[in-house]
C-alpha cells in the first residue's frame, strides 16, 4: 500500500490539517494516538556540520518515518527538529508504543552523510484521543508535556499521564536553571577513592558532579545530566568538571606516586570535534601531567561511531591521557574491536559486581573481563564493591583497582583530602 508523505505544517496551519484528518478517520470504539517526535542535538548537528547536512538529515529522517508508517497514518514536520505522527484506528496504548519502538529501531542504523556515519536519537511524547483530550490543541499540549517527561525516562518516550504536568514543569525548570547553575556556583565535585587491590595503597579517585540547588536541594545527576545532554548544556558542564578537577588535584596530598584522577565524559562531548583541544588546553593551563588524568567513556559511546571514536582516543593517548572504558560488559564489544582500542583501563560494570557472590554467571563474566583486560595489557577497575567478601573475591581473581562504598563513599574535596591523609598515616 502507498506510504504517507511527510507534510510540512507549521503550527498555524497544523491544527486545521489535523482536524480534517481526525474527522475522516473517526471510528466508534477506536482511538487515535498523537506522537510528538523530537530529534536530539539537531542544533549542534547544524552548527558542526552545516545547514546543508542538517537539511539532508531531515530529509533522510522523514523517509525513515514514511517507511515505517501505515498508509492511513499522518506525518507532519512542524519545526526544525520536531515531527508529528497521527495513528488512527488503534484499540489501545500498546499499539502506539509499538509504533514508537518501530521508530527507535529505524534510528538504530546510522545515517550516511557526506561520506560519514552519524547516529541521532529521538525523544517521543504520546497522547491519546479521546482518552487524554478530545480537543486537538489540548491533545498536542499533552504530547508536549509527555515529551518533557521523556527526557528523564530511560525509555526515551513517555505516555501522557495526569502527573506529567507537575513533573514535566519541574524538568523544564531544571533545564532553564542549568544555564545559570555554573554562574551561580551551584555545582560541586565529589571524589570517590580508588585503591590498589593487591597493595591496599591509594591509586586515585573518580570525580563525580553534584548539583546542590539553592531551593530544591541536591538534584540527582541521573536527572540533570540527561537533560543537559538533550539541551546541549553537557558540553559546558563537562568542561567545568574537567577544569575544576584539574585545579583541585593540585590541592590533593603529595604522595611518592601521584594519584590518578578520573573524569567521566558524555558520549556527546566525546564525539565533539573540539574536545581533544579542550583537554589539551585544560592540562596545559593547570600544569597537571597528562598521565595523571584518565577519561572515562562508556563502551556504548565508543561503539556508536567507532571510526570517530578511535581517532579521538588516539589523539588523547598521544597527549598522554589515560582512557578507561566504563560500564564494560553492558555493550556489544567483540574481541576484534577490543584488541584495537587505544585504552589502558577497563571498568567492570557494577551490575555484575553487586551479585557476583550469589550468581555464578555474574562471577564468570567478572572473571572473564579481568582476564580479557589483562590479556590486552589493561588495568581492570571494579566499581560498586559494597562488602569485604566481594573485595576479597575480586582480589583473588586478580582485579587491579577497587572502588565502591566498601572502600569509601564519594566526598567533597576537603573530606577527601582528610580521608587520604588518614589513610596514608
Secondary structure as the mmCIF struct_conf table of DSSP 4:
data_model
#
loop_
_struct_conf.conf_type_id
_struct_conf.id
_struct_conf.beg_label_comp_id
_struct_conf.beg_label_asym_id
_struct_conf.beg_label_seq_id
_struct_conf.end_label_comp_id
_struct_conf.end_label_asym_id
_struct_conf.end_label_seq_id
HELX_LH_PP_P HELX_LH_PP_P1 UNK A 2 UNK A 6
STRN STRN1 UNK A 7 UNK A 8
HELX_RH_AL_P HELX_RH_AL_P1 UNK A 11 UNK A 25
TURN_TY1_P TURN_TY1_P1 UNK A 28 UNK A 29
STRN STRN2 UNK A 31 UNK A 39
TURN_TY1_P TURN_TY1_P2 UNK A 40 UNK A 41
HELX_RH_AL_P HELX_RH_AL_P2 UNK A 42 UNK A 49
HELX_RH_AL_P HELX_RH_AL_P3 UNK A 51 UNK A 68
BEND BEND1 UNK A 69 UNK A 69
TURN_TY1_P TURN_TY1_P3 UNK A 71 UNK A 72
STRN STRN3 UNK A 74 UNK A 77
BEND BEND2 UNK A 79 UNK A 81
STRN STRN4 UNK A 82 UNK A 90
BEND BEND3 UNK A 91 UNK A 92
HELX_RH_AL_P HELX_RH_AL_P4 UNK A 93 UNK A 108
BEND BEND4 UNK A 109 UNK A 109
HELX_LH_PP_P HELX_LH_PP_P2 UNK A 110 UNK A 110
STRN STRN5 UNK A 111 UNK A 113
TURN_TY1_P TURN_TY1_P4 UNK A 114 UNK A 115
STRN STRN6 UNK A 116 UNK A 118
STRN STRN7 UNK A 122 UNK A 129
TURN_TY1_P TURN_TY1_P5 UNK A 130 UNK A 132
BEND BEND5 UNK A 134 UNK A 135
HELX_RH_AL_P HELX_RH_AL_P5 UNK A 136 UNK A 150
TURN_TY1_P TURN_TY1_P6 UNK A 151 UNK A 152
TURN_TY1_P TURN_TY1_P7 UNK A 154 UNK A 155
BEND BEND6 UNK A 156 UNK A 156
STRN STRN8 UNK A 157 UNK A 159
TURN_TY1_P TURN_TY1_P8 UNK A 162 UNK A 163
HELX_RH_AL_P HELX_RH_AL_P6 UNK A 164 UNK A 181
TURN_TY1_P TURN_TY1_P9 UNK A 182 UNK A 185
STRN STRN9 UNK A 187 UNK A 196
TURN_TY1_P TURN_TY1_P10 UNK A 197 UNK A 199
STRN STRN10 UNK A 202 UNK A 213
TURN_TY1_P TURN_TY1_P11 UNK A 214 UNK A 216
STRN STRN11 UNK A 217 UNK A 219
HELX_RH_AL_P HELX_RH_AL_P7 UNK A 221 UNK A 231
TURN_TY1_P TURN_TY1_P12 UNK A 232 UNK A 233
HELX_RH_AL_P HELX_RH_AL_P8 UNK A 234 UNK A 248
HELX_RH_3T_P HELX_RH_3T_P1 UNK A 249 UNK A 251
BEND BEND7 UNK A 252 UNK A 252
HELX_LH_PP_P HELX_LH_PP_P3 UNK A 253 UNK A 254
BEND BEND8 UNK A 256 UNK A 257
HELX_LH_PP_P HELX_LH_PP_P4 UNK A 258 UNK A 259
STRN STRN12 UNK A 260 UNK A 264
HELX_RH_AL_P HELX_RH_AL_P9 UNK A 267 UNK A 270
TURN_TY1_P TURN_TY1_P13 UNK A 271 UNK A 271
TURN_TY1_P TURN_TY1_P14 UNK A 273 UNK A 274
HELX_RH_AL_P HELX_RH_AL_P10 UNK A 275 UNK A 286
TURN_TY1_P TURN_TY1_P15 UNK A 287 UNK A 287
HELX_RH_3T_P HELX_RH_3T_P2 UNK A 290 UNK A 292
STRN STRN13 UNK A 293 UNK A 298
HELX_RH_AL_P HELX_RH_AL_P11 UNK A 299 UNK A 304
TURN_TY1_P TURN_TY1_P16 UNK A 305 UNK A 305
HELX_RH_AL_P HELX_RH_AL_P12 UNK A 306 UNK A 319
TURN_TY1_P TURN_TY1_P17 UNK A 320 UNK A 320
STRN STRN14 UNK A 322 UNK A 328
TURN_TY1_P TURN_TY1_P18 UNK A 329 UNK A 329
BEND BEND9 UNK A 330 UNK A 331
HELX_RH_AL_P HELX_RH_AL_P13 UNK A 335 UNK A 340
BEND BEND10 UNK A 344 UNK A 344
STRN STRN15 UNK A 345 UNK A 348
HELX_RH_AL_P HELX_RH_AL_P14 UNK A 350 UNK A 354
TURN_TY1_P TURN_TY1_P19 UNK A 355 UNK A 358
HELX_RH_AL_P HELX_RH_AL_P15 UNK A 360 UNK A 375
TURN_TY1_P TURN_TY1_P20 UNK A 376 UNK A 377
STRN STRN16 UNK A 379 UNK A 382
BEND BEND11 UNK A 387 UNK A 387
HELX_RH_AL_P HELX_RH_AL_P16 UNK A 388 UNK A 396
TURN_TY1_P TURN_TY1_P21 UNK A 397 UNK A 398
STRN STRN17 UNK A 401 UNK A 402
BEND BEND12 UNK A 404 UNK A 404
TURN_TY1_P TURN_TY1_P22 UNK A 405 UNK A 407
STRN STRN18 UNK A 411 UNK A 412
HELX_RH_AL_P HELX_RH_AL_P17 UNK A 413 UNK A 424
#
